[in-house]
Amino acid sequence: MTSVVRTREPSADAGSPRVRAVPPATVGRLPVYLRALGVLAGQGVVTTSSRGLALLAGVGPAQVRKDLSHLGSHGTKGVGYDVAHLSRQITVVLGLTSQRRVVILGVGHLGHALANYSGFAGRDFAVVGLVDADPAVVGTTVAGLRVDPAQRLEEVVATTGATIAVIATPPEVAQEVCDRAVAAGVSGVLCFAPRALRVPPGVDLRAVDLGSELQILAFHHRRKELGG
C-alpha cells in the first residue's frame, strides 16, 4: 500500500482544519515547485500557467496540475495560478512556517561544506550545532559555530533545540550516531553516510548516497552508448 503524507489546512469552519492526503512522490516535487515559484516571483510574474511552472520544474504540465490538486489548488481557468498564493500554500504544506534547527554530525570535508551552505538560511533552516569526534576538529570554528566533541552530542541537541540531524560521519559509526541523535530528541534525519540506517517509527529519514547516484548516472550513460 502506498503511504501518504497528511497535512492540515484551514476549512470553512475555522475551528476544524481539514486533513488532506498528499502522496510522498508529490511531496518530493513540492520543493522544486517552490523554487520555481521563487524564480517567477523574482521576475515579477504574478500568475503562471501549469505549463510555465512545469517548464521551470522539469516535469509535465499534467503532473503539475495533478500534484497541486492534492493541495486543493486548481488554478483559475484562463488565468493560471497566483504565484504568491501558491508559494504560501506550498510553504505551509511543507511545514516551513517556522524555522527548523539543524545539527550537523561529522564535520569533515562534507560536513564543513554543509555548515557553510548558504541555502539553509533561504529555506528557513538554521544550523545551530556542529559535532565531531576528531580531536583536531573539535574546538575549531566553522561557519561561526564551535565544533563540539562527540561525547556532547546529546547535550548539543538538547541545548540548541535541534529537531533535524544531518549525518556526515564515516559509515561505520553512522547508525550509532543516528541512534544517539534520535534518543536525544531529533525527529528528522538526513544521512549522507553511504549505508542504510534504521530509525524508529515517528522519525523521518532521508538518505543522500552520492556514490549510488553517480552509479545510476553511469548506468544511463552506458545505455546511451549502447544505443539502448
Secondary structure in CASP SS format (residue, H / E / C, confidence):
PFRMAT SS
TARGET T0000
AUTHOR 0000-0000-0000
METHOD secondary structure of the structure
MODEL  1
M C 1.00
T C 1.00
S C 1.00
V C 1.00
V E 1.00
R E 1.00
T E 1.00
R E 1.00
E E 1.00
P C 1.00
S C 1.00
A C 1.00
D C 1.00
A C 1.00
G C 1.00
S C 1.00
P C 1.00
R E 1.00
V E 1.00
R E 1.00
A E 1.00
V E 1.00
P C 1.00
P H 1.00
A H 1.00
T H 1.00
V H 1.00
G H 1.00
R H 1.00
L H 1.00
P H 1.00
V H 1.00
Y H 1.00
L H 1.00
R H 1.00
A H 1.00
L H 1.00
G H 1.00
V H 1.00
L H 1.00
A H 1.00
G H 1.00
Q C 1.00
G C 1.00
V C 1.00
V C 1.00
T E 1.00
T E 1.00
S C 1.00
S H 1.00
R H 1.00
G H 1.00
L H 1.00
A H 1.00
L H 1.00
L H 1.00
A H 1.00
G C 1.00
V C 1.00
G C 1.00
P H 1.00
A H 1.00
Q H 1.00
V H 1.00
R H 1.00
K H 1.00
D H 1.00
L H 1.00
S H 1.00
H C 1.00
L C 1.00
G C 1.00
S C 1.00
H C 1.00
G C 1.00
T E 1.00
K C 1.00
G C 1.00
V C 1.00
G E 1.00
Y E 1.00
D E 1.00
V H 1.00
A H 1.00
H H 1.00
L H 1.00
S H 1.00
R H 1.00
Q H 1.00
I H 1.00
T H 1.00
V H 1.00
V H 1.00
L C 1.00
G C 1.00
L C 1.00
T C 1.00
S C 1.00
Q C 1.00
R E 1.00
R E 1.00
V E 1.00
V E 1.00
I E 1.00
L E 1.00
G C 1.00
V C 1.00
G C 1.00
H H 1.00
L H 1.00
G H 1.00
H H 1.00
A H 1.00
L H 1.00
A H 1.00
N C 1.00
Y C 1.00
S C 1.00
G H 1.00
F H 1.00
A H 1.00
G H 1.00
R C 1.00
D C 1.00
F E 1.00
A E 1.00
V E 1.00
V E 1.00
G E 1.00
L E 1.00
V E 1.00
D E 1.00
A C 1.00
D C 1.00
P C 1.00
A C 1.00
V C 1.00
V C 1.00
G C 1.00
T C 1.00
T E 1.00
V E 1.00
A C 1.00
G C 1.00
L E 1.00
R E 1.00
V E 1.00
D E 1.00
P E 1.00
A H 1.00
Q H 1.00
R H 1.00
L H 1.00
E H 1.00
E H 1.00
V H 1.00
V H 1.00
A H 1.00
T H 1.00
T H 1.00
G C 1.00
A C 1.00
T C 1.00
I E 1.00
A E 1.00
V E 1.00
I E 1.00
A C 1.00
T C 1.00
P C 1.00
P H 1.00
E H 1.00
V H 1.00
A H 1.00
Q H 1.00
E H 1.00
V H 1.00
C H 1.00
D H 1.00
R H 1.00
A H 1.00
V H 1.00
A H 1.00
A H 1.00
G C 1.00
V C 1.00
S C 1.00
G E 1.00
V E 1.00
L E 1.00
C E 1.00
F C 1.00
A C 1.00
P C 1.00
R C 1.00
A C 1.00
L C 1.00
R C 1.00
V C 1.00
P C 1.00
P C 1.00
G C 1.00
V C 1.00
D E 1.00
L E 1.00
R E 1.00
A E 1.00
V C 1.00
D C 1.00
L H 1.00
G H 1.00
S H 1.00
E H 1.00
L H 1.00
Q H 1.00
I H 1.00
L H 1.00
A H 1.00
F H 1.00
H H 1.00
H H 1.00
R H 1.00
R H 1.00
K H 1.00
E H 1.00
L C 1.00
G C 1.00
G C 1.00
END
